[in-house]
Amino acid sequence: MDNALYLSPALRALESSHANEALMQRAGAAAADWAGELAAPRGLPILVIAGPGNNGGDAFEAARLLRQRFFTVFVVFAGLPERLPADAREAWQRFIDGGGSTFETIPADHRWSLIIDGLFGIGLGRQPATIAASLIEEINTLAQRDRCPLLALDCPSGLAADTGTAPGAVVCATHTLTFIAAKPGLLTADGPDHCGEIRVATLELDPARERPADGHRLTRRDFSQNLQPRRQNSHKGSFGSVGVLGGAPSMVGAAFLTARAALKLGAGRVYAGLIDAQAPSFDPLQPELMLRRPHALLQTALSALACGPGLGVSLEASELLEAAILLDQPLVLDADALNLIASEANLQQALASRQVPAILTPHPAEAGRLLDSTSAEVQSDRIAAAREIAGRYRSHVALKGCGTVVASVDGAWWINSTGNPGMATAGMGDVLSGIVLALLGQHWPALPALLAGVHLHGAAADRLVAAGTGPIGLTAGEVIDAARDEFNDWLRQPSSA
């Protein structure tokens, strides 16, 4: 899949600039090609759902070509010919002139080799109406009953193509053929649960030649220039001294996870400043870590610092955090550091005044606090939320979740597609902070370090699942060693996607 992502206004502008070209016929041909591959092994009829707009026109073109290729096709038309847009009405007419016919409801007593969703695509900006919602639920049920592929054209109907939200009934596609360029909503929020395998049919256009992409799917190419093998003539000082500030009473484990991740991802020295006065004097599982009192840590010469894992929200934590923000060094802020910043104006001012942007890694609830909003509002438009946090706090941001959104201070954004549901467990964010911290310690610039850390974190979890560990029961600690293995593989092949 191409890495460029476009929002609906840009896509509509591209379509308008090529209005005199046969885009709908090209879309239908691309859909028929993939549909034929999916349906041929089963030998049963194909069910096509054609909607009342241009997505329906794409479906009629696909259905006409599939009939020409001797597939048995049943088309359910959820609209009226006279109300179709001009191009879609012409597609309907070509289908009828070719001997096709339509049904108002799905024919009973059939098993299907494939179902094609051409109901709404990206054309629906609201919750589907009752009749459409019932049709969506029916085709989802039939696909499950017949264990057949469900191919969505452009975007699963009911899914918001720009945000990935699903406010009502939504098609659960096993395959999605999206047109011209990929859409961000396919990759974040509810998108990955409803799109299945995604392919892009460019329709013989080259969007990047006409306008810059709105955003990008995050891949290794976005930071590959920083993947450099280590020189033989190196020592531990070559790879930075990093610190972790956190570990309040009952939360020491969070700081240890971050510090262990930083150590195993290559930082030369790792110090942990634990707030809990009763904390152990060393980490028995990772004795290479050096433990210091928090104030001593802040006086240590560090290449980078992470604040927040197990930090707590005490007065002491707030004072330590303010001192850390005022330091002139790369900074990763997560967990309680973000909660304190959200509630204290002096911390917000200190963060926004930094000469070098910090890195913030909120989950949706933390993002909501940073924006004086709610988790639900953040999730309703994850890209907008990440970009607003980046601008408000003059920091690079990773809004964690399904399809983590990375936003830079200058407004650029990426969506990460590595990772799996096994990561929905305590401590995963602490490990991400440690990975990013390690890269900062090894002198990576802040934005590439964040991009690489997010991508690597998810890839490590995917590596474990592929090897048979998880996703259920996957732990944050297990991801650390997998991330080390994955990162070393990347260094051996830095230019691979």
N, C-alpha and C positions, 0 to 999 in steps of 0.2 A: 504494500500500500504506500502511496506517495506520502511524504511527510508534511506537505503544505496543508494547512487547514483554513477554510474560508467560512465566514458567517453568511447568513441568508442575504443581507443587502448586497454584498459583493457578488454572490452567485447570481442574483437576479439581474444585476448590472451586466454581468458577463453574458447571460442569456439574451438580454436585450440587444447587446452589441452584435450578436450573431443571429438576430431574429430571422434573417432571410436564408439561413442554412437549415438543413434537414436534421436538426438536433433530436427531434422526437423519433424519427426513423432510426437514427443511430443508437439512441437509447434502447429502443425496442429490439434492435438487432443484437446489441450486447446482452440484453436480458434473455433473448431467445437462445443465444449461444450457451450461456451458463445454465439456463433452465434445461436445455437439452442434455447437457452433461449430467445434471442431477437426476433427471427423470428417466433417462434411457434404461438404466439397469433394472428398474422396477416393472416397466411395461404396463402400467396402469394409467388411467386418464389424469390429465393435469387440470387443476382447478385454478382459475384466474379471477381475482376480485378487482374490478375496475371502478375507480371512484369518479366523482363528478368534476374533477379538474384535470390538469395536465398530467398528473400521475396516472390517471385513468387512461389518458392517451398513450402513455408509454406502455401500459398494460395491453391495450388493444393492438398496438404494433407487435408486441411480443407474441400475443395470441395468434395473430394472423400468420406470422412467420413459423410458429410452431405447427400450425395446421398444414402449412405448405411442406413441412418436413415429416408429415404423416403421423404426428402425435394427435391423440384424441384430446380435445380441449373443450372444457365447459367454462363459459365466461358469465359471471354474475356482475351485472351492471348496477351500481348503486347511484343512479342519476338519471337524467333525461337528456337525450341527444341535443335538443334545441338549447339547452342551458350550458353545454360544454363550451369551453374556450375554443377559438377558431381552429388552432392546430389539433386539439384533441378531438374536435368534431370531425375533422378530416381523417384522423386516424380511425375513428369509429366507422366512418363511411367506407374506408378501404377494407376494414375487417368485414363489414356487411357485404360489400360488393364481392369479396372473395369467398362468399358462401357461409360466413359465420353468422351465428345468432347468439342472443343473450338471454339470461334468466334473471328474474327478479329476486329469487331466493336460491340457496344452494340446493342442487338436486339431491334427493335422498337416495339411499341404497347404492351408493358408490363408495369405493375405496380409492384413495388418491396416491399417485406416485410423487406428486409435487403440488404445493399450493403457492401461488404467486400473489403477493400483497401489492396491489397498485391502487390502494384506496385513497391515501392522502399524501404520502411521502413527506416532504418538508412544507407542504402547503397548509397544514393545520396548526394554528397558533393558539389553540384552546383545547379544553377537554372535549373528546368526541361526544356528539349527541347520542341520545339513547339508542336509536336504531343502528347507528354506526358502531357504537360500543358493543351492542349485541352481536353484530357481524364479526367484529374483532374477536370477541370471546369464542364465537363459534369456530372460526378458522384455527384459533389456538387449540381448541379442544380436538378438532379433527386431525390436526398435525400430530398431536400426542397419541390419539387413537390409532392412527395409521402408521405412526413412527416414520413419517415422511418428512423430507426437507420443507421448510417454509422460507421462500425467497422474497425478501422485501426489496422493492424498487426505490432507490434513492435514500429512504430512511424508513424504519418500521413505523407504520401508521400509529399515531398517538404519542410518539416520542418527539420531544422538542429538539430539532436538529441543532440549535445553537447552544443549548444548555444541558441536554441530556435528561431533562426532567420528564416524568410521566404522570401528569395530573389525573389521568383516568385510565380507561382501558387502553392497552397498547399491545401491538403485535409482538409475539415472542418469536422472532425470526431465528432460523439456524444459519442463514446466509443473508448478507445485505450487499446489493450492488448499488453503489452510490455514484452519482453522475457528476461529471466535470471535475470535481475535487472532493476531498474528504471533508466532513463536517465535524466540528468539535463535539457535538452532542452524542456522536456515535462512540466516543472514547471515554466519557466521564459520567459521573452520577449513575443514572439508571441505564445509560447507553450500553455498556458491555453486557448487561444481563439480557438485552433484547436484540442485539445485532448479530450475534454469532460471527462467522467468518466474514470479513469485509474485503470487498474488492472495489477499486475505483475504475470506472469507465470514463475516460476523459472526453469522449465524443469528438475526437480529433481536434480538440482545443488544447492550448497551452496557456493556462491561466497565469502562470508566473511571468509570462512575457507581456501581459496586459496590465497586471496590477500586483503589488506585493501581497503575499499571503497575510491573512489576519493573525495567524499563529502557526505553530508547528507541532507535530507529533515528536516527542523527545526520543532521539536515538543516539547511539554512540558517536555518530558523526558530529554532533553538537559540541563535543568536548574532546574529540580524538587527538587534536594537536597537543593536548596536555598529557597524553598517555605516552610517557617517555620511559624507557628502561633505565635502571639505575646504573650509574657509573661504577666501575670496579673500585676506583679510588674514592670510597665514601666512608663516612663514619656516622654515628648516631646523631651528631650535631647537624649533619647534612639534611636531616629529615624533620627538623623542628622539635620544639618543646611545646606541648599543648597542655591545657588545664581544663578541669571540669569542676564547676562550682555548683554544689547541690547537696543532696544527702542529708536532709533534715531527719529528725527522729521518725522511725518506722519506714523511711523511704531511702535508706542508704543503697539498697539494691539498684535503684534507678541510676544513681551516679556511677556505680560500679559497671553497669551495662554500657554506659556511654564511654567510660574510660577504657574498658576492655576492647570495645569496638575500635576506638582510636588507636590502641596499641597494635591490634591485629591487622589493621588496615594501613600500617606503615609509619605511624608517627615515631620519631626517634626516642623521645622521652614523653611520658604521660604522668601528670600530677593530678591528684584528686583532692579538692578542698571540701571536706565533709563538715556540715554544720552540726550534726549530732555529736555532742561532747562524749557520748558513750560509744561512738563508732570504733571499730577495730583499728589498730595501728597499722595493719597491712591487710591486703586482700589475699586470703589463703588460697584462692583458686587462681590468682594472677599476681604472684609476688613481685613481678616486674614493675607494677604500678608503685608510684611514690605518693604517699599520703601526707597532707599538710593541713594545718588549720586554715580556715578560709582567708583570714587577713594575710597570712604568710603567702598563700597562693597568689593573691592579688599583687604582692610585691615581688613575685618571681618573674624573671625575664621569660616571656612566653611568645611563641609564634602565633598562637591563636587560643581562644578561650570559648568554652561552651558553658552557658548558664541556664539553669532551670530544671534539670532532671532531679526530682525529689527535693527541690529547693524549699517548698513551703511558702507561706504568705505572711510570715512573721515580720515584725519590725526589723529584726536583724537581717532577714532575707532581703527586705527592701533596701536597706542601707548598703548591703554588699552588692546588690544588683546595680544600684546607682553608681557605685565606685567602679564596677566592671564596665558599665556603659561608657564612662568617661575615659577609660583607657584607650589609647591609640593603637589598637590591634584588631585583627579579624575576630569577629564575634558571632557565635551561634546562640540564638535565644529560642527556648522551647518551654513547654509545660508551665510551671508556676511563674517563670520569668515573664511569660506572656500575660498571665492573669494579673500579675502585679502591674505591668505596664498599662493594661487596660483600665486599671482602677486608680492610677496615680499620675496626675498631670505633670509632675516634675520628671518622672521617668519618661513620659512621652516626649517632653521637650528635650531631654538629654539625648534620647534616641534620634530624634529628627535633626538634632544639631551635630551629629557625628560627621567628621570629615570623610570617613570611609563607610559605605553602607554596611549595615549588619545583615545577618541572615535570620529570618523568622520562619519557624516550621509549625504553624498551628494546625490542629484538627478543627473541624467545623464549629464546635462549641467555643473553642478559644478564639477562632476567627470572628464569631459573632460578638464576643465580648470586646475584641479590638475595634469593632465597627459600631459599638453601641446597638447591636442588632441581635438576632437570634440564629441558632444553628439552622433552622428551617429556611430563613431568608438567605443565608449564605449558600445553602444547597440549591436554592432556586436558580442561582446563576453563579456558579463557582468561579468562572473566569472573571466576571466583573468584581466579585468579592476579593479575589487574590490581587487583582490590579489596584483596587481601591486601598487595600492594606499597604501594598508596596508604595503607592504614592503618598499616603497619609503619614507613614512612618519612615519614608526614605530608606527603605530596606528591600532586599531581595526576599521573596516569599515563596514557600512551598506549602500550598493548601492541601493537606493530606486527605486521603480518601480514595475511593474508586476512581481511577484516573486522576492522580495527583496533578494539580495545576501549579506550575512554576511561573511566577511573574517577576520581572526585573524592575528596577527603579525607573527605567525609561519607558515602561509600558509594554515591552515585548512579553510574550507568553508562550508556554509549551504545555502539552499534556503528555504525561507519562503513561505508557501502556504495559509496563512490566508489573509483576506482583499478582497476588491471588488472595482469596478470602482467608487463607491461613494466617495472614498478617493482622487480622482483627483480634489482637490479643495484647495484654499488658506488656509494656517494655519495648514494643517495636519502634516507637518514636525516639526512645532513648538511644537505641542502636543507630537509627538514622542520624541523630545528632553526632554520635561518635564517628560515623563514617565521614560525614562532611568535615568534622573537626580534623580528622587525620589528613584529609586532602589539603585543607588550609595550612596545616602544619608543614606539609611538604611543598608549600609555596605555590599552590594553585591559586589563581584569582578567585574571588568570591563567587561570581556567577557560574563559571564552569565547575567549581567545586560543588555547588548546590545541584546543578544539573546532573553531574556524574553521580553524586551521592544518592539522589532520588532514584535514578535509573538502576544503579548497582544494588540498592536495597531491595527493590522489587525483583531484580534478576536473581539475586541470591535466594529469595524465597521460592521463585520458580524452579531454580536448580534443585532445591531440596524436594519439592513436590515431584519433579520429574524422576528423582532417584527413589521415590517411595516414602518420603517423610512428609506427612500431612496430606492435604491442608489442615484437616482437623487435628488439633493437638500440637501444631507447630508452635515453637516457643521462640521468643526474641533472641535468647542466648544461642540457639542453634543457627540463627541467621548469620552470626558473626563469622564463624569459620567458613560458611558457604560464601559469604561476601569476599573473604580473603582469597578463596580458590577462584572465584569468578574474576576478581580484579587481576589476579596474576595471569589468567587466561587472556584477559583484555590486553595486558601489557605485551603479551606475545603476538597478538594480532590487533593492533590498535586501530586499524582502519575499517574493520568489519562493522556491518550495521548492527 
